[in-house]
Amino acid sequence: MAVAIRLRREGALNRPYFKVVVTDTRSPRDGKFIEIVGTYDPKKAGQNSTLKLDRIEHWISKGAQPSDTVRSLIKKTKNPEAAAKKAAAAAAKKAVPAPAPAAPVAAEPSEPAAAPAETTAPMPESEPAPPSES
């Protein structure tokens, strides 16, 4: 039996809340599970997950494969300083406004600008055309 550590969705519509579970890979996302090893609330700022790291390490030693998201949560829980530093850098990058493009500097012409020459023939005044004799 292949075992995975993944998220199980709970919570209301537009208010997700996840439990980190150890489950058989053949089970559906919200189906049967073996053990609950933590929680994750993506809407909450800051420390938004609680994990039983000893139980997760136990299951990984038995061959359980964590999902990408769970692997990320484990990494953040084990090293919260690095996660906080990364979040602060992202927030600082977001807060700095993009540099405004420099306005083009107009070069002073050495001779006065001449009036633009007409490239097309002038349009004749609109007069009704004389009736043609056929």
C-alpha positions, -999 to 999 in steps of 0.1 A, spaced: 0 0 0 14 34 -11 10 60 16 9 98 12 9 128 35 -15 153 19 -41 179 26 -78 171 33 -101 201 26 -125 212 53 -143 245 59 -170 263 42 -174 277 7 -147 304 1 -133 297 35 -109 268 31 -93 250 60 -71 219 56 -61 190 78 -28 173 70 -35 136 69 -16 103 63 -37 84 37 -36 57 11 -29 72 -23 -59 55 -38 -83 72 -14 -101 104 -26 -90 138 -14 -116 140 14 -120 102 19 -106 77 44 -73 85 61 -50 67 85 -40 96 108 -44 134 112 -9 149 117 -17 186 115 -38 215 102 -33 243 77 -53 276 74 -43 294 42 -64 325 50 -46 331 83 -15 354 82 18 344 98 21 310 114 -9 293 97 -1 256 102 3 232 131 21 199 124 31 169 146 66 167 132 75 136 152 46 117 136 54 131 101 90 119 105 77 85 116 55 81 85 82 94 61 106 68 76 80 42 68 79 53 32 51 79 31 55 106 4 45 141 13 27 162 -13 45 194 -26 23 216 -4 29 195 27 66 194 20 66 232 19 46 233 52 71 210 69 100 231 57 83 263 71 76 246 104 111 233 108 128 266 100 104 295 108 131 322 107 139 314 70 102 314 62 97 348 80 127 362 62 114 351 28 79 365 36 94 399 47 115 401 15 84 394 -6 64 421 13 92 446 9 94 439 -28 57 444 -31 57 476 -11 84 493 -32 67 511 -61 80 504 -96 104 532 -108 87 557 -130 100 558 -166 122 588 -172 106 616 -192 123 620 -226 145 651 -227 137 673 -256 168 683 -275 170 720 -284 168 725 -321 198 744 -336 176 761 -362 140 772 -358 115 746 -368 100 752 -403 63 747 -409 56 712 -421 55 709 -459 23 696 -473 29 662 -488 -5 659 -505 -22 681 -530 -46 705 -514 -82 694 -514 -104 715 -537 -134 731 -522 -164 709 -526 -185 721 -554 -211 702 -572 -197 687 -604 -213 701 -636 -237 677 -652 -220 657 -678 -236 656 -713 -240 622 -727 
